[in-house]
Amino acid sequence: MAELEIHHHEEGHGHDPMGKKVGILVAIFAVGVALVTIRAHRAHTEAVMTRTEENDTWSYFQAKKIRLHVSEIGRDLAVLTGPKGEATDKLVEKYKGEIEKYETDAKKQEEKGNELGAEVKHIEKQAEKFDLGEGLLEIALVMSSLYFIAKKSLFPIIGTLAGLAGAALAIYGLMI
């Protein structure tokens, strides 16, 4: 009699094939959330680091422009107030050389700053896709888990749709 009770007891509790499938689905969503979260965090860190480099580049650009203007003022003062002669001409030539150098340097810094700005925008666009993907995968995880409380198959269906959308966004983030 005890064997029948044990056998009967096991049939009532442990036989839920849909529950096993949903459990595997939930585990897959949990792994997906972890992977996309890591990638999102890395993208945000990369964006911050690149933004810092961009800011440094623009500061260097401003320094070059200030030096350029100081050299222009020096040249103009030498022309306007200096005595006519070889010494003044040499000074003016020196300032002209500095002006050309600072113009070239500033142009390079401007190009680098623009490139870094574009790179930051690209990384932030990727991070946005990862964040949205992460959110949808979290929704998928929660919605699918609700099956264990309500025993309604609608929850894993909604979860699967959200999970597919989240995975698609994360993959798109990798591709852009």
C-alpha positions in Angstrom: 0.0 0.0 0.0 2.8 2.4 0.8 4.3 1.9 -2.7 1.0 2.8 -4.3 0.7 6.0 -2.2 4.3 7.0 -3.1 3.7 6.3 -6.8 0.4 8.2 -6.7 2.1 11.1 -4.9 4.8 11.4 -7.5 2.3 11.5 -10.4 0.5 14.4 -8.9 3.5 16.6 -8.3 6.3 16.0 -10.7 4.6 15.6 -14.1 4.5 18.9 -15.9 6.1 18.7 -19.3 5.2 22.3 -20.2 6.8 23.4 -16.9 10.1 21.8 -17.9 10.0 23.5 -21.2 9.2 26.8 -19.6 12.0 26.3 -17.1 14.5 25.8 -19.9 13.2 28.8 -21.7 13.5 30.9 -18.5 17.1 29.7 -18.1 17.9 30.7 -21.7 16.4 34.2 -21.1 18.5 34.5 -17.9 21.7 33.7 -19.8 20.6 36.2 -22.6 20.0 38.9 -20.0 23.5 38.3 -18.5 25.2 38.4 -21.9 23.4 41.5 -23.1 23.9 43.3 -19.8 27.6 42.7 -19.9 27.8 44.0 -23.5 25.7 47.1 -22.6 27.9 47.9 -19.7 31.0 47.6 -21.8 29.5 49.8 -24.5 28.6 52.5 -21.9 32.2 52.4 -20.5 33.7 52.6 -24.0 31.4 55.6 -24.8 32.5 57.4 -21.6 36.2 56.8 -22.3 35.9 57.9 -25.9 33.9 61.0 -24.8 36.7 61.8 -22.4 39.3 61.5 -25.2 37.1 63.7 -27.4 36.9 66.3 -24.7 40.7 66.2 -24.3 41.1 66.6 -28.0 38.9 69.7 -28.1 40.8 71.2 -25.2 44.0 70.7 -27.1 42.3 72.3 -30.2 41.4 75.3 -28.1 44.9 75.6 -26.8 46.3 75.5 -30.4 43.8 78.2 -31.4 44.8 80.4 -28.4 48.4 80.1 -29.4 47.5 80.9 -33.0 45.8 84.1 -31.9 48.6 85.1 -29.6 51.0 84.6 -32.6 48.8 86.7 -34.8 48.7 89.4 -32.2 52.5 89.3 -31.9 52.9 89.5 -35.7 50.5 92.4 -35.9 52.2 94.3 -33.0 55.6 93.7 -34.6 54.4 95.1 -37.9 52.6 98.1 -36.4 55.0 99.1 -33.6 58.3 97.6 -34.6 61.0 99.6 -36.4 61.3 98.9 -40.1 64.3 96.7 -40.6 65.7 93.2 -40.7 65.0 92.4 -37.0 61.3 93.2 -37.3 61.1 91.3 -40.6 62.7 88.2 -38.9 60.2 88.5 -36.0 57.3 88.8 -38.4 58.6 85.7 -40.3 58.9 83.8 -37.0 55.3 84.6 -36.1 54.1 83.6 -39.6 55.8 80.2 -39.2 54.1 79.8 -35.8 50.8 80.8 -37.2 51.1 78.2 -40.0 52.1 75.5 -37.5 49.2 76.3 -35.1 46.7 76.4 -38.0 47.9 73.0 -39.1 47.9 71.6 -35.6 44.4 73.0 -34.9 43.0 71.6 -38.1 44.4 68.1 -37.2 42.8 68.4 -33.7 39.5 69.5 -35.2 39.4 66.5 -37.5 40.3 64.1 -34.6 37.7 65.7 -32.4 35.0 65.3 -35.1 36.0 61.6 -35.7 35.9 60.9 -31.9 32.5 62.6 -31.7 31.1 60.4 -34.5 32.6 57.4 -32.8 30.9 58.3 -29.5 27.5 58.7 -31.3 28.0 55.2 -32.8 28.9 53.6 -29.5 25.9 55.3 -27.8 23.6 54.0 -30.5 24.9 50.5 -29.9 24.5 50.9 -26.1 20.9 52.0 -26.6 20.1 48.9 -28.6 21.8 46.7 -25.9 19.8 48.5 -23.2 16.5 48.0 -25.0 17.4 44.3 -25.7 18.3 43.8 -22.1 15.0 45.3 -21.0 13.0 43.1 -23.3 14.9 40.0 -22.2 14.2 40.8 -18.6 10.5 41.2 -19.5 10.7 37.8 -21.3 12.2 36.3 -18.2 9.5 37.6 -15.8 6.6 36.9 -18.2 7.7 33.3 -18.8 8.3 32.8 -15.0 4.7 33.8 -14.4 3.7 30.4 -15.9 4.8 28.7 -12.7 2.3 30.8 -10.7 -0.6 31.0 -13.0 -0.1 27.8 -15.1 -1.3 29.8 -18.2 0.6 29.2 -21.4 -0.1 32.8 -22.5 2.8 34.0 -20.2 5.6 32.0 -21.9 4.2 33.0 -25.3 4.4 36.7 -24.4 7.8 36.0 -22.9 9.1 34.3 -26.0 7.9 37.3 -28.2 9.6 39.7 -25.9 12.7 37.5 -25.7 13.0 37.3 -29.5 12.6 41.1 -29.8 15.3 41.6 -27.2 17.7 39.2 -28.8 17.0 40.8 -32.2 17.8 44.3 -30.8 21.0 43.0 -29.1 22.2 41.4 -32.4 21.3 44.6 -34.3 23.4 46.5 -31.7 26.4 44.2 -32.5 25.9 44.7 -36.2 25.7 48.5 -36.4 
